[in-house]
Amino acid sequence: MRRIKITWAKPGDILGYPIFRQDGAILLNTGVKLTREYIEQLKSLGVTHIYVQDDISQDIEISDPISIQTKIEALRVIADTYHRSCKGLSLDVRALRKIVDDIVDEILSSEQVLLNLRDIRSFDNYLFSHSLGVTVLSIVIGKNLNRDDKFLRDLGIGCMLHDIGKLDIPKEILDKPDRLTEEEFGIVKFHTQYGYRRILDQDGELPATSAHVAWEHHERLNGRGYPRGLIGEKIHIFSRIAGVADVYDAMTVDRIYRKAYPPNEAVEFIMGASGSLFDYEIVKAFLRSIAPYPVGDIILLNTGDIAIVVDINREFPLRPVVRVIREDGWEDIDLMSKTDISIVKSLEE
């Protein structure tokens, strides 16, 4: 399968990956033949990209570190958790621990070390999908740091709840389609403290480190983060990991007020901020966790050819195997062996 803009979709295209509602239910499943009505409905929901299956990409397989079933259940648990917290009810800690355990188990048992699949999101399910995206990426980073099982499970709990304080931020500010004013951004910053309090209100049922992830995931190594301006190792390691994952996930999905950055640009930003905003060792583990040019992405080469990313060279992810599309067919080229050919940009943004 390959990833395309929703504006490129046409009736008869076959969906290659499910579209989820915010509660985890599948809106449209793999294999569905798109109609004009389906395409317009996806556009109205704010879906900007989809995966499709076609002749040129039918043998391109995109691996995900967690199964679709686990993703469905995770989104359901996150939705339930946020709804319970919003109503002032006790969280279902057992369900939270169970789904994090499932995610950790799948990631640890998977040979897939690079995140390839780019999440398909609508504007209305950003918060829940973002919580899951940060959780999965943080656990993969933790795995690449060679951390133990308990570390990964406690990290996952904290990441799944890292933005729960946004329940206390007015929706009109969170969903504002324009740049926030200084006053509005000041209000948003309080979500870290609100989240900390919401987690502590669970009377010790959750690890104290979970509350610190909510409180500190916007702290930065050089002390220029918020809310407390912590420096270096005064920021909990869970929060330092979550901070990298949070920035990457937020940059690479469409928001109401801006287009997504391509993964390679988000990776370059985080690399450039290593040692100043982000922990150097965590950034190194992050770079072993992310494919800058994910499988299925459509790219432009310096030759002027259009190609699809087919496979990742794990030691040199900036030089993937690509499928060059020609008028009379296509040709697969390993950019590791063709040093005169390079990727200019993604064509999907």
Phi, psi and omega per residue, in radians:
M1 nan 2.910 3.124
R2 -2.472 2.778 -3.085
R3 -1.729 2.285 -3.140
I4 -2.327 2.785 2.989
K5 -1.154 2.547 3.104
I6 -1.089 -0.478 3.126
T7 -1.241 -0.278 3.079
W8 -1.528 -0.278 -3.068
A9 -1.177 2.589 3.124
K10 -2.439 2.698 3.117
P11 -0.940 2.357 -3.114
G12 1.792 -0.324 3.068
D13 -1.098 2.563 -3.125
I14 -1.787 2.189 -3.122
L15 -1.196 2.312 -3.087
G16 -1.731 -0.240 -3.125
Y17 -2.646 2.518 -3.033
P18 -1.117 2.701 2.954
I19 -1.865 2.169 -3.059
F20 -1.756 2.568 2.891
R21 -1.389 2.979 -3.066
Q22 -1.168 -0.399 3.128
D23 -1.579 0.123 3.098
G24 1.680 -0.253 3.103
A25 -1.155 2.541 -3.133
I26 -1.433 2.152 3.099
L27 -1.410 -0.863 3.044
L28 -2.355 2.349 -3.026
N29 -1.774 2.873 3.052
T30 -0.935 2.400 3.093
G31 1.625 -0.161 3.123
V32 -1.205 2.365 3.065
K33 -1.490 2.111 -3.071
L34 -1.235 2.446 3.006
T35 -1.959 2.969 3.097
R36 -1.062 -0.645 -3.141
E37 -1.150 -0.739 3.106
Y38 -1.060 -0.787 -3.100
I39 -1.081 -0.772 -3.140
E40 -1.160 -0.631 3.111
Q41 -1.131 -0.741 3.116
L42 -1.105 -0.713 3.093
K43 -1.067 -0.735 -3.104
S44 -1.160 -0.458 3.108
L45 -1.436 -0.120 -3.131
G46 1.575 0.198 3.064
V47 -1.295 2.154 -3.059
T48 -1.846 -0.365 -3.127
H49 -2.438 2.646 3.053
I50 -2.458 2.859 2.967
Y51 -1.743 2.382 3.102
V52 -2.200 2.713 3.037
Q53 -1.855 2.303 3.048
D54 -2.656 3.112 -3.054
D55 -1.017 -0.688 -3.042
I56 -1.312 -0.333 -3.066
S57 -2.174 0.181 -3.022
Q58 -1.116 -0.450 -3.140
D59 -1.670 0.061 3.130
I60 -1.516 1.991 -3.103
E61 -1.837 2.313 -3.123
I62 -1.979 2.026 -3.094
S63 -1.552 2.546 3.128
D64 -2.147 2.418 -3.093
P65 -1.180 -0.322 3.048
I66 -2.210 2.643 -3.091
S67 -1.279 2.807 3.092
I68 -1.054 -0.696 -3.127
Q69 -1.100 -0.716 3.099
T70 -1.162 -0.675 3.102
K71 -1.089 -0.756 3.120
I72 -1.036 -0.833 -3.114
E73 -1.166 -0.667 3.136
A74 -1.097 -0.783 3.121
L75 -1.116 -0.637 3.103
R76 -1.125 -0.779 -3.127
V77 -1.150 -0.731 3.120
I78 -1.087 -0.792 3.123
A79 -1.045 -0.785 3.137
D80 -1.117 -0.713 -3.137
T81 -1.083 -0.822 -3.127
Y82 -1.166 -0.682 3.131
H83 -1.151 -0.712 3.108
R84 -1.098 -0.800 -3.115
S85 -1.108 -0.676 -3.134
C86 -1.096 -0.589 -3.134
K87 -1.539 0.009 -3.137
G88 1.364 0.321 -3.134
L89 -1.588 2.785 3.046
S90 -1.164 2.481 3.124
L91 -1.330 2.669 3.050
D92 -1.457 1.431 -3.050
V93 -1.100 -0.632 3.128
R94 -1.052 -0.766 3.129
A95 -1.148 -0.680 3.104
L96 -1.070 -0.853 -3.125
R97 -1.107 -0.696 -3.110
K98 -1.092 -0.805 -3.085
I99 -1.242 -0.621 3.071
V100 -1.146 -0.707 3.073
D101 -1.021 -0.743 3.140
D102 -1.106 -0.750 3.136
I103 -1.104 -0.822 3.132
V104 -1.051 -0.814 -3.124
D105 -1.029 -0.742 -3.121
E106 -1.194 -0.711 3.140
I107 -1.161 -0.737 -3.132
L108 -1.170 -0.547 -3.104
S109 -1.530 -0.159 -3.092
S110 -1.527 2.477 3.037
E111 -1.430 -0.189 -3.134
Q112 -1.266 2.032 -3.127
V113 -1.880 -0.207 3.110
L114 -1.932 2.317 3.041
L115 -1.326 2.089 -3.052
N116 -1.879 -0.749 -3.013
L117 -1.301 2.251 3.099
R118 -1.622 2.170 -3.012
D119 -1.098 2.473 3.072
I120 -1.774 2.050 -3.049
R121 -2.286 2.632 2.949
S122 -1.806 2.883 -3.090
F123 -1.111 -0.550 -3.030
D124 -1.395 -0.200 3.131
N125 -2.006 0.379 -3.074
Y126 -1.041 -0.836 -3.006
L127 -1.076 -0.797 -3.107
F128 -1.229 -0.776 3.139
S129 -1.140 -0.641 3.105
H130 -1.125 -0.725 3.114
S131 -1.051 -0.721 3.110
L132 -1.206 -0.759 -3.140
G133 -1.038 -0.749 3.123
V134 -1.156 -0.674 3.124
T135 -1.085 -0.870 -3.094
V136 -1.115 -0.847 -3.115
L137 -1.111 -0.697 3.138
S138 -1.102 -0.719 3.131
I139 -1.159 -0.690 3.091
V140 -1.109 -0.734 3.072
I141 -1.062 -0.791 3.111
G142 -1.045 -0.686 3.074
K143 -1.075 -0.750 3.140
N144 -1.284 -0.198 2.982
L145 -1.569 0.016 3.133
N146 1.109 0.610 3.101
R147 -1.416 2.741 -3.036
D148 -1.414 3.046 -3.036
D149 -1.014 -0.844 -3.114
K150 -1.102 -0.703 3.097
F151 -0.975 -0.845 -3.082
L152 -1.140 -0.677 -3.114
R153 -1.218 -0.753 3.094
D154 -1.169 -0.672 3.065
L155 -1.040 -0.777 -3.119
G156 -1.076 -0.710 3.102
I157 -1.060 -0.823 -3.137
G158 -1.074 -0.732 -3.109
C159 -1.198 -0.640 -3.138
M160 -1.119 -0.458 -3.111
L161 -1.863 0.148 -2.945
H162 -1.090 -0.510 -3.097
D163 -1.872 0.281 -3.063
I164 -1.103 -0.390 3.103
G165 -1.184 -0.255 3.106
K166 -1.195 -0.215 3.034
L167 -1.095 -0.394 -3.108
D168 -1.664 0.039 3.128
I169 -1.703 2.317 -3.140
P170 -0.934 2.338 -3.072
K171 -1.061 -0.582 -3.119
E172 -1.162 -0.408 3.063
I173 -1.450 -0.803 3.137
L174 -1.039 -0.657 -3.059
D175 -1.737 0.211 -3.108
K176 -1.080 2.248 -3.076
P177 -1.388 -0.087 -3.121
D178 -2.015 3.030 3.088
R179 -1.066 2.399 3.129
L180 -1.248 2.558 3.007
T181 -1.281 2.916 3.116
E182 -1.043 -0.679 3.130
E183 -1.156 -0.755 -3.141
E184 -1.137 -0.707 3.120
F185 -1.138 -0.606 3.078
G186 -1.085 -0.633 3.091
I187 -1.192 -0.762 -3.138
V188 -1.048 -0.655 -3.114
K189 -1.006 -0.476 -3.120
F190 -1.193 -0.176 -3.111
H191 -1.107 -0.441 3.126
T192 -1.174 -0.742 3.134
Q193 -1.281 -0.662 3.095
Y194 -1.083 -0.738 3.132
G195 -1.109 -0.727 3.101
Y196 -0.985 -0.798 -3.109
R197 -1.196 -0.721 -3.128
R198 -1.059 -0.687 -3.127
I199 -1.272 -0.713 3.102
L200 -1.115 -0.466 3.135
D201 -1.173 -0.130 3.124
Q202 -1.423 0.186 3.003
D203 0.978 0.757 3.018
G204 1.431 0.062 3.123
E205 -1.250 -0.380 3.129
L206 -1.928 2.632 3.118
P207 -1.025 2.474 3.105
A208 -1.030 -0.501 3.125
T209 -1.122 -0.475 3.096
S210 -1.076 -0.735 3.121
A211 -1.133 -0.631 -3.140
H212 -1.189 -0.585 3.080
V213 -1.096 -0.783 3.109
A214 -1.067 -0.683 -3.066
W215 -1.341 -0.591 -2.893
E216 -1.993 0.032 -3.005
H217 -1.210 -0.154 3.035
H218 -1.838 0.109 2.999
E219 -1.280 2.633 -3.119
R220 -2.249 2.624 -2.975
L221 -0.924 -0.638 -3.068
N222 -1.514 0.115 3.101
G223 1.503 0.095 -3.086
R224 -1.701 0.267 3.076
G225 -1.629 -2.942 3.128
Y226 -2.434 2.805 0.220
P227 -1.600 -0.224 -2.980
R228 -1.954 -0.051 -3.134
G229 1.137 0.654 3.141
L230 -1.153 2.666 -3.097
I231 -2.100 2.423 2.969
G232 0.937 -2.285 -3.044
E233 -1.329 0.008 2.975
K234 -1.213 -0.330 3.028
I235 -1.468 2.226 -3.123
H236 -1.010 2.507 -3.094
I237 -1.049 -0.590 3.064
F238 -1.032 -0.730 -3.105
S239 -1.233 -0.606 3.094
R240 -1.161 -0.671 3.082
I241 -1.191 -0.854 -3.109
A242 -1.070 -0.580 3.133
G243 -1.081 -0.733 3.093
V244 -1.156 -0.832 -3.118
A245 -1.102 -0.684 -3.133
D246 -1.092 -0.797 -3.128
V247 -1.143 -0.800 -3.125
Y248 -1.072 -0.841 -3.097
D249 -1.111 -0.732 -3.133
A250 -1.138 -0.647 -3.105
M251 -1.238 -0.544 -2.946
T252 -1.711 0.215 3.025
V253 -2.173 2.639 3.110
D254 -1.197 2.440 3.029
R255 -2.090 2.901 3.141
I256 -1.009 -0.619 -2.998
Y257 -1.719 -0.048 3.110
R258 -2.873 2.804 3.077
K259 -1.399 2.725 3.083
A260 -1.192 2.607 2.965
Y261 -1.470 2.490 3.020
P262 -1.076 2.617 -3.123
P263 -0.924 -0.693 -3.101
N264 -1.113 -0.602 3.121
E265 -1.263 -0.664 3.081
A266 -1.136 -0.706 3.090
V267 -1.077 -0.766 3.139
E268 -1.090 -0.692 3.117
F269 -1.077 -0.824 -3.108
I270 -1.161 -0.685 3.059
M271 -1.028 -0.785 -3.107
G272 -1.140 -0.449 -3.115
A273 -1.657 0.060 3.134
S274 -1.131 2.288 3.135
G275 1.568 -0.275 3.073
S276 -1.958 -1.085 3.091
L277 -1.530 -0.618 -2.986
F278 -2.160 2.594 3.125
D279 -1.087 2.248 -3.056
Y280 -1.039 -0.795 -3.114
E281 -1.162 -0.638 3.109
I282 -1.191 -0.689 3.093
V283 -1.101 -0.698 3.090
K284 -1.052 -0.751 3.099
A285 -1.170 -0.638 3.080
F286 -1.046 -0.751 -3.121
L287 -1.139 -0.408 3.058
R288 -1.513 0.010 -3.040
S289 -1.926 -0.265 -2.976
I290 -2.182 2.377 3.001
A291 -1.554 2.004 -3.141
P292 -1.054 -0.566 3.059
Y293 -2.141 1.582 -3.045
P294 -1.127 2.647 3.079
V295 -1.024 2.392 3.141
G296 1.653 -0.225 3.121
D297 -1.297 2.561 3.105
I298 -1.720 2.272 -3.007
I299 -2.307 2.835 3.035
L300 -1.889 2.282 3.114
L301 -1.671 2.825 3.129
N302 -1.178 -0.206 3.064
T303 -1.402 -0.152 -3.060
G304 1.612 -0.099 3.141
D305 -1.377 2.621 2.997
I306 -1.711 2.434 -3.071
A307 -2.500 2.854 3.040
I308 -1.990 2.372 3.067
V309 -1.238 2.180 -3.051
V310 -1.793 -0.687 -3.086
D311 -2.728 2.784 -3.105
I312 -1.897 2.301 2.942
N313 -1.453 1.856 -2.930
R314 -1.122 -0.520 3.102
E315 -1.355 -0.430 -3.126
F316 -2.406 1.256 -3.015
P317 -1.122 -0.288 3.077
L318 -1.347 -0.105 3.134
R319 -2.155 1.252 -3.084
P320 -1.373 3.067 2.942
V321 -1.499 2.289 -3.081
V322 -2.191 2.682 3.078
R323 -1.865 1.881 -3.130
V324 -1.402 2.220 -3.097
I325 -1.597 2.146 3.126
R326 -2.095 2.874 -3.120
E327 -1.066 -0.572 -3.076
D328 -1.784 0.253 -3.139
G329 2.516 -2.464 3.136
W330 -2.662 2.871 -3.133
E331 -2.465 2.302 3.086
D332 -1.539 2.273 -3.111
I333 -2.255 2.250 3.043
D334 -1.535 1.965 -3.077
L335 -1.178 -0.220 3.039
M336 -1.184 -0.515 -3.111
S337 -1.761 -0.051 3.124
K338 -2.157 1.348 -3.003
T339 -1.230 -0.229 3.120
D340 -1.496 -0.123 3.122
I341 -1.871 2.348 -3.132
S342 -2.440 2.841 3.104
I343 -1.522 2.260 3.120
V344 -1.539 -0.834 -3.120
K345 -2.965 2.891 2.973
S346 -1.370 2.525 -3.139
L347 -1.792 0.227 -3.038
E348 -1.834 -0.060 -3.032
E349 -1.722 nan nan
